[in-house]
Every structure is written in C-alpha cells, then in structure tokens.
C-alpha cells in the first residue's frame, strides 16, 4: 500500500480545463470516495492518478502526482509501470469476453512476462479468492469470462486488476451497472480489499459513499463549461453529518445536483 499525493493538479482536454487546481492526499488502508455532480471531473481526476488521462489525444495535466515519494509524471517514469502499480476498475465490467476466466486474470501477468505455470496458477487462485469469486468459478476456469453474470464479470475485472499486485486500486463507479445484490457483494469486497490496497472509488450514490468509504471528497462546478474543483475533503462521517461548506451540505442532503 502506498500514499497518493495530488498537488495543484489541473487536467485539460485540449484547451478545455476539466479539473482545476486539485490538491489532496489519499492515505493507504483507507477507502476514499469522490462524490459530486456529473461533469465535475471526478473520473478525469482518477485517470490522472494512473496516467490514463494522457492517452486521450490532446489531454494533458499541470501539477504533480506522487506515489509515496515518486513523481509518477517524472521524465524517467514509464507510464506502463505506473499503471501496474495503480490499477483501475471501470464503470462497466470489461472482461475480455472470449478469453477464459483463467486467462483474463493471468493477462496482466503475461504482459509482464510471467510465464511459469505454477506462478500463474497461484496468482490466479489468489486473485480470484481475494475478489470473492473463486468458489463460484474454480470448476470452470477455462470457460469464457464473458459468460459470467454482470456482478461476476466486475469481480473478475477486480481479480484481473489485483493479479499484478498493485499498490493502489481506482474504481470508477464500479457498481453503477449492477443489480443491488451484486452491488452489495462489491461493497463487501471493497471493505476486505482496503486492508491490502489504497482504494479510491468514484460514486454518484451517496448511500454507497457513506457505507464503503472512510474519507469523502466533494467536487463541484460553478456552472456549465466550468472546471471541476475540490470543495472539501474530510472523514466520511463528518462530510455527511457536519460538512464545512454549505455547497457540500446542499449536495449530500439532495438540495443540489
């Protein structure tokens, strides 16, 4: 587990500034939730944390992001290695549909030139167990990952992300496409995984943020076309009961956004 430090980060798509001057520290062994109305830059911000933002043509950032003491945007830093240390789970489950369950989980390891079968077997079993999926799929590891239910596919994607043993796990609305039972399983899984990973979750679901996170950061925009800004970040219990900014209070009580 490692600490993520975001310092004065602004993110751009061409000339458009999507996020302005965000500074925050994301602590290990805790779940940090990012909340706020659509278009306030939550998803853009987490993509700056593992250098996925820059793969969009014309996208760039200002400011710095550190993983412990390492500037992940340093000139000598390989973005592929950054993404190995900082994994991502997306809004919709995106397993490789025709690839087997086993190969889905092993894919990242193979990209990192892990070839030993015993090593791969052990990593696949460990990751599926951590993702709470082993008991459901252990007898059919050669079946296509696309044949699983939506909730199982999302847990498979989590297993794939953690197979390479990242330090940080970013989750961009991981339950928005899932039914309530699958959502509960993912939330229980997040509680278990925070003992091993620094976790950031973007969510529009206030109840989910209150249930799963230790720290909550509220973002908003001043108006259409304006960049997203971090308004406040604090213990989740405080954000939802006694926030320091009236804009946060308006949002979490449903009077805004």
N, C-alpha and C positions, 0 to 999 in steps of 0.2 A: 504493500500500500504506500502511496505517495501523496504529498500535498500538491495541489494545483494552485498557482498564484497568477491571477489575471490582473495586469496593471495597465490602466489607461488604454484599454483596447477599443478601437473603433473599427467597424467592418464595413466594407464597401462592395457594391456590385456596380462596377464602372464608376460613374460619377455619383451614384446614389449611395448615401450613407444609411446603412440599415441599423447599425448599433453605434452609439456614441459614448465614448469615454467610460467604459465599464471597468471597475476595479473590484476584485473580490478574492477571497481565499477560501478554497474548498478543502476541508480537512479530511484526512483518511479515517476509515472505520465509521463514517457517518454517511447518511443519505441527505443530499442537498437537492431540494425541489426548486425548479424555476417556474414561476407562475406569472400570468399576465394575459391581457387580451391578444387576440390574433394580430399578427403583424408587428409585434413589439420586439422581435429579434431574438427570442429565446433559442429557437432552433439554429439560427445563424451563429449565435454565440457559442453553443456547444460544438459546432463544426469548426470554429476557430481553435478550440481546445485540442483537437486531434488533427488539425491541418487538412480537414476535408473541404473547408471553405475555399481554399485556393485552387481546387480542381475545377471550379466554375470559371469559364473564360471571363476575364476582366475583373475577377474578385481579388481583393487584397485586404490586408489589415494594417492598422497602425497600433503601436503599443507592444507589449511583451506578454508572453505566457511562459511560465516556468513550471516544470515538473521537478519538485524539490528544488535543487539549485541549477538545473539545466534549462537554458533558454531554448525552447523547442523550435524557435524560428532562427536560431543561430546559423551562420553561413555553413558550418561544417556538419549540420544535423540532417540526417536522411529522413524525409517525411514518412517513408515506409516503416522505419524503425519506431518513429513516434506513434504511428497507428497500431503498431504491435503492442506498445506499452499502454495505449489509451484506446480501448475497444469501443465499438458503437453498436447499439441495437436500435433498429429503426421503427417507425410508426407501424408499418405493415410487415408481417412476417415475410422474410425474403430468403427462404432456403433455396438452394439450387434444386429445382423441382425434380429433375430426372436423376440426380445424383443420390446414392444411397444415404441412409441416415448416418452410417459409419463414415462415409466419405465426406459428407457435409461437415461433420465435426473435425475430421482429420485434415480438411483442405488447407487451413491456415498453417498447420504444422508442415505439411508437404511443401507449401510455398517457401517455408523457411528451411527447406532441405532436410527435414527429418524423414528418414527412410526406414529406420529399424522397426520391424513389425511389432515387437514386444513393447517398444516405446510408444508407438501409435496406439496399440490396443489399450495400454494402461491409461494414456491421456484421454482417449475416447470414453472409456468407462468412468474415469474420474470426473470428466466434464459433464457427462450425462447424469451422473449421480448428483453433482452439485446443482444442476439445473432441474432436479426433481423429475427426471424423465426416464431414468434407467429401468425402473421396474416396469414401465409401460412399453418399452421398445427393445429390451435386451434380447428378446427371442426373434426379432425381425430387423436386425441391423442392416441387412442387405436390401431391405425394401426402400423404395424411393421416398425421400424426405417430403416431397410434395403430396404424398398420400396421407399425411398426418392431419389431424384437426387443426384449426387455426391456433388454438391455445398451445397445442403441442408443437406446432411449427415455430411459434415465438420462443418457446423454451429451447427448441433445437437451435435457434439463432443465438440464444444466450449461451448455450453449450459451445457453439462454434466460436463465439467471441472470447470465452474464457479458456478455451483449449490452449491458446498460446500464452497463457498466464500473464495477462496484462496487469498493470498496477491500478488502472482507473477504468471504470465502466460507465459509459454515457448511454442514457436511454431516452430516446426522443418519442414521447407519447407511446410507450410500449404496449399499452392496453386499449388504445382508442378503437382498435378494430376487433376487439374481443368481447365475448359474452361475459356476464357477471361471474360465472363460476371460473372461467379461465382467468379473468382479471384477479380474482381472489388468490388463485394459485401463483400468479406472477408477483402479486404483492407479498405473499408469504415468502416467496423465493428471494425477493429484494431484502427482506429482513434478515434472511440467513446469509446472503452474499456480502452484506456490509461488514461482516467480521473478517472478510478476506480482501475486499476491494473498496477503493474510494468511488462512491456512486453519485452520479448526477442524473436526475430524472426531470424531463420537461413534461408538464401535465397541464391540461385545462380543467381537470377535475379537482375541485377544492377539497372534497372529502378524501380523495386519494392522497393529495399532498399532505393533509392532516394525518392520515393513517400511516403513511410509509416514511415520511421524512423527519429528520432531526433538525434541519435548518431549512428555511424557506427564503428565497429571494424573489421580490416582486418587481416586475418590469412593466413599463407602460410607454405610451407615445402621447405627445402633446396634441397631435392632430394628423390628418391624412397626409402621407408623404413625409412625415417627420421621422427621425431615427428613434429607435428604442433606447430607453435609458433605465438603468437600475435605480429604483426609488429607495428601497431599503432591503436589508438582509439581516435576519436575526433567527433566534431559536423559533422553531415552528409554533410552539405553544404561545409565544409572545405575538408572533405575526397574526395569529388567528383570534387572540383574545384582547391584546392591548398593543396594536401596532403604533409605531411612532409617527406615521404620516397619514394624513386624512385620506389621501388617494388610495393607500393600501387598505384602509378600513372600508372605503366605499367599494373596493373591488371584492374583498373577501366576504362582505355582507351582501353582495349581489346588487348594490345600488349603482354599479358602474361596470361596463364591459360585458 
